[in-house]
Amino acid sequence: MKRFLLLLAITAVVAACSQPVNYKTERDKVMKFHDVVMEDHGKLIDNQMKLDSMLKDLPGLKQKFPAIDTTKEKVVLQISLESLKRAETLMNDWMHQFEPDVTGKSNEEAVKYFKAERIKIAKIDSLYKGQIKASNQYLVQFRK
């Protein structure tokens, strides 16, 4: 009897694993991931604005922090700002290219598409988090 129940349980697990994935499930995963990334979008924009303000007012920054080398800080600010903008551009490009409507595609094709899109958005999420962390670390020295 125990063997029968074990065999039945194994069969149920195998059957559950072999059922085809519905493309809607994969699409929902991508959309949820997108929503998570968009939560960080505000932080990214906020840091861009802070860096841009600092870049536009280097004399004011020098007045508050007399020991800094504004020539060096200008370069660092420009690089940091450009990195944040690049991350934002990647996200915007992804959103414009993402196509949730899979009319004309088979379920398998749609599943493959959404899995590939989830990988893309995961890379953007990683970039967002890295750029936000780096810019936060830079801004903290100026109490921003």
C-alpha positions in Angstrom: 0.0 0.0 0.0 2.8 2.4 0.9 4.5 1.7 -2.5 1.2 2.4 -4.3 0.8 5.8 -2.5 4.4 6.7 -3.2 4.0 5.7 -6.9 0.8 7.8 -7.0 2.5 10.8 -5.5 5.5 10.5 -7.9 3.1 10.2 -10.8 1.2 13.3 -9.7 4.4 15.3 -9.4 5.6 14.2 -12.8 2.2 15.0 -14.4 2.2 18.5 -12.8 5.7 19.2 -14.0 4.9 18.1 -17.6 1.8 20.3 -18.0 2.5 23.1 -20.5 3.1 26.6 -19.0 0.4 29.0 -19.9 1.9 32.2 -21.6 -0.4 34.3 -19.4 1.5 33.1 -16.3 4.8 34.1 -17.8 3.4 37.4 -19.0 2.2 38.1 -15.4 5.6 37.3 -14.0 7.2 39.8 -16.4 4.6 42.5 -15.5 5.2 42.0 -11.8 8.9 42.2 -12.3 8.4 45.4 -14.3 6.4 46.9 -11.4 9.2 46.1 -9.0 11.7 47.9 -11.2 9.4 50.9 -11.6 9.4 51.2 -7.8 13.1 51.9 -8.1 12.6 54.3 -11.0 11.6 57.1 -8.7 14.8 56.7 -6.7 16.8 56.7 -9.9 15.2 60.0 -11.1 15.6 61.5 -7.6 19.3 60.8 -7.7 19.6 62.2 -11.2 18.0 65.4 -10.1 20.3 65.7 -7.1 23.4 65.1 -9.2 22.2 67.5 -11.8 21.6 70.2 -9.2 25.1 69.7 -7.8 26.6 69.8 -11.3 24.8 73.1 -12.1 25.9 74.7 -8.8 29.6 73.7 -8.4 30.4 77.1 -6.8 27.8 76.5 -4.2 29.1 73.0 -3.6 32.6 74.4 -3.1 31.3 76.9 -0.6 29.6 74.2 1.5 32.6 71.8 1.1 35.7 73.9 0.7 38.1 71.0 0.6 36.7 69.4 -2.5 38.3 69.7 -5.9 35.4 70.9 -8.1 37.2 69.9 -11.3 37.4 66.3 -10.1 33.8 66.4 -8.7 32.5 67.7 -12.0 33.8 64.7 -13.8 32.5 62.3 -11.2 29.1 64.0 -11.3 28.9 63.8 -15.1 29.9 60.1 -15.1 27.4 59.3 -12.3 24.6 61.3 -14.0 25.3 59.6 -17.4 25.2 56.2 -15.8 21.8 56.8 -14.3 20.5 58.2 -17.5 21.8 55.2 -19.4 19.9 52.9 -17.0 16.8 54.9 -17.4 17.1 54.8 -21.2 17.5 51.0 -21.2 14.3 50.8 -19.2 12.4 53.1 -21.5 13.6 51.2 -24.5 12.5 48.0 -23.0 9.1 49.3 -22.2 8.7 50.6 -25.8 9.8 47.3 -27.3 7.8 45.1 -24.9 4.8 43.6 -26.6 2.3 42.0 -24.2 -0.1 41.1 -27.1 1.0 37.8 -28.5 -1.8 37.4 -31.1 -0.6 35.1 -33.8 1.9 33.3 -31.7 1.5 29.8 -30.3 1.5 29.3 -26.5 5.0 27.9 -26.7 6.3 30.9 -28.7 4.6 33.3 -26.3 6.1 31.5 -23.3 9.5 31.7 -24.9 9.1 35.4 -25.6 8.0 36.2 -22.1 10.8 34.2 -20.5 13.3 36.1 -22.7 11.7 39.4 -21.6 11.9 38.4 -18.0 15.6 37.9 -18.4 15.9 41.3 -20.0 14.0 43.1 -17.3 16.0 41.3 -14.6 19.2 42.7 -16.1 17.7 46.1 -16.1 16.7 45.6 -12.5 20.2 44.7 -11.6 21.6 47.7 -13.4 19.0 50.0 -11.6 19.9 48.7 -8.2 23.7 49.0 -8.9 23.4 52.6 -10.2 21.1 53.6 -7.3 23.5 52.1 -4.8 26.5 53.8 -6.4 24.9 57.2 -6.7 23.5 56.9 -3.1 27.1 56.2 -1.9 28.4 59.2 -3.7 25.6 61.5 -2.6 25.9 60.6 1.1 29.2 62.4 1.3 27.4 65.6 0.5 24.5 64.8 2.8 22.1 64.5 -0.1 
